[in-house]
Amino acid sequence: MSTAVTEEQIEKVVVESLESFGADPEHISREATLEQLDIDSLDLAELAQIVQERFDVELKGADVADVKTVDDAIKLIAASA
């Protein structure tokens, strides 16, 4: 039986991942666009892999393609968890 994943847990993993991809921690917010953070499609693919490992959530390419902001990513993961 899996435990419920909170948006706060997801946000922590997403922010840590974005920082590891080179995004400036001072600019990371839920409203920040991935473009502003210089996050590209390869980073998103890696984020999808991290999410799958941490939360057992598989993100589809078409879903990830619609992600424009940090908040979009968090909400997509939360909805799939």
C-alpha positions as CSV (number, residue, x, y, z in Angstrom):
1,M,0.0,0.0,0.0
2,S,1.5,3.3,-1.0
3,T,1.3,6.5,1.0
4,A,-0.2,9.6,-0.4
5,V,2.2,12.0,-2.0
6,T,1.7,15.7,-1.2
7,E,2.4,18.6,-3.4
8,E,5.0,19.8,-0.9
9,Q,6.9,16.5,-1.4
10,I,6.6,16.8,-5.1
11,E,7.7,20.5,-5.1
12,K,10.8,19.6,-3.0
13,V,11.9,16.9,-5.5
14,V,11.1,19.2,-8.5
15,V,13.1,22.1,-7.0
16,E,16.0,19.9,-6.1
17,S,16.0,18.4,-9.6
18,L,15.9,21.8,-11.3
19,E,18.8,23.0,-9.1
20,S,20.8,19.9,-10.1
21,F,20.1,20.8,-13.8
22,G,21.7,24.2,-13.2
23,A,18.7,26.4,-12.5
24,D,19.4,29.4,-10.2
25,P,17.8,28.6,-6.9
26,E,16.9,32.2,-6.4
27,H,14.8,32.2,-9.5
28,I,12.9,28.9,-8.9
29,S,9.3,29.5,-7.9
30,R,6.1,27.9,-8.8
31,E,5.4,30.8,-11.2
32,A,8.8,30.6,-13.0
33,T,8.7,29.3,-16.5
34,L,11.0,26.5,-17.5
35,E,12.4,28.7,-20.2
36,Q,13.3,31.4,-17.7
37,L,15.1,28.7,-15.7
38,D,16.9,27.5,-18.9
39,I,15.4,24.0,-18.5
40,D,15.2,22.2,-21.8
41,S,13.5,19.0,-23.1
42,L,16.4,16.8,-22.0
43,D,16.1,18.2,-18.5
44,L,12.4,17.5,-18.5
45,A,13.1,13.9,-19.7
46,E,15.5,13.5,-16.7
47,L,12.9,15.0,-14.4
48,A,10.3,12.5,-15.6
49,Q,12.8,9.7,-14.8
50,I,13.4,11.1,-11.3
51,V,9.7,11.4,-10.7
52,Q,9.2,7.8,-11.8
53,E,11.9,6.6,-9.4
54,R,10.7,8.6,-6.4
55,F,7.0,8.5,-6.8
56,D,6.4,5.6,-9.1
57,V,4.6,8.0,-11.5
58,E,5.1,7.6,-15.2
59,L,4.8,10.9,-17.2
60,K,3.9,10.6,-20.9
61,G,5.9,12.7,-23.4
62,A,2.7,14.5,-24.6
63,D,1.9,15.5,-21.0
64,V,5.4,16.8,-20.3
65,A,5.4,18.8,-23.6
66,D,2.5,20.9,-22.2
67,V,4.5,21.8,-19.0
68,K,5.5,25.5,-19.2
69,T,6.0,26.4,-15.5
70,V,7.3,24.8,-12.3
71,D,3.7,24.8,-11.1
72,D,2.5,23.0,-14.2
73,A,5.1,20.3,-13.5
74,I,4.1,19.9,-9.8
75,K,0.4,19.7,-10.7
76,L,1.0,17.2,-13.5
77,I,2.9,14.9,-11.1
78,A,0.3,15.4,-8.3
79,A,-2.5,14.5,-10.7
80,S,-0.7,11.4,-11.8
81,A,0.4,10.2,-8.3
